[in-house]
Amino acid sequence: MKKTVSLKENHLFRRLYNKGRSAVCPELALYVRKNGRSGNRLGLTVSTKVGCAVVRNRVRRRLREVYRLHEDQLRLGFDVVVVARVRAAHVSYWELDRAFLQLADKLGLLRRETE
């Protein structure tokens, strides 16, 4: 099982916010930018507005799992940042899953059958 590579440095997040493409829904915001590498890197942002530490960590774990399960369906060579909005704390895992796939498709991040 491969481990997802994480984005951790602030300047990478800022560059993605400024120069990447984005899509939003009530639960999530997704930012995407080509990274020139052979694989994807994932960054997660969950603000203190979402809730206390327990709630934020639960949302983070759910988002990491959504990404992990759909990683093989995504095109390679992208930096992906998922920003949890306040509503993400109050929806089910399946709604987060649906929202992620919807935004990834909107940004052209999902592989097509021919790829």
WOLINSUL-V389436 format. One record per run of one state. SS is the DSSP state (~ for helix, > for strand, _ for the rest). FROM is the first residue (numbers start at 0). TO is the last residue. If there is no record, write none. Layout:
ss->SS from->FROM to->TO
ss->SS from->FROM to->TO
This chain:
ss->_ from->0 to->3
ss->> from->4 to->5
ss->_ from->6 to->8
ss->~ from->9 to->18
ss->_ from->19 to->19
ss->> from->20 to->23
ss->_ from->24 to->26
ss->> from->27 to->33
ss->_ from->34 to->39
ss->> from->40 to->45
ss->_ from->46 to->46
ss->~ from->47 to->49
ss->_ from->50 to->51
ss->~ from->52 to->72
ss->> from->73 to->73
ss->_ from->74 to->76
ss->> from->77 to->83
ss->_ from->84 to->84
ss->~ from->85 to->89
ss->_ from->90 to->91
ss->~ from->92 to->105
ss->_ from->106 to->108
ss->> from->109 to->109
ss->_ from->110 to->114
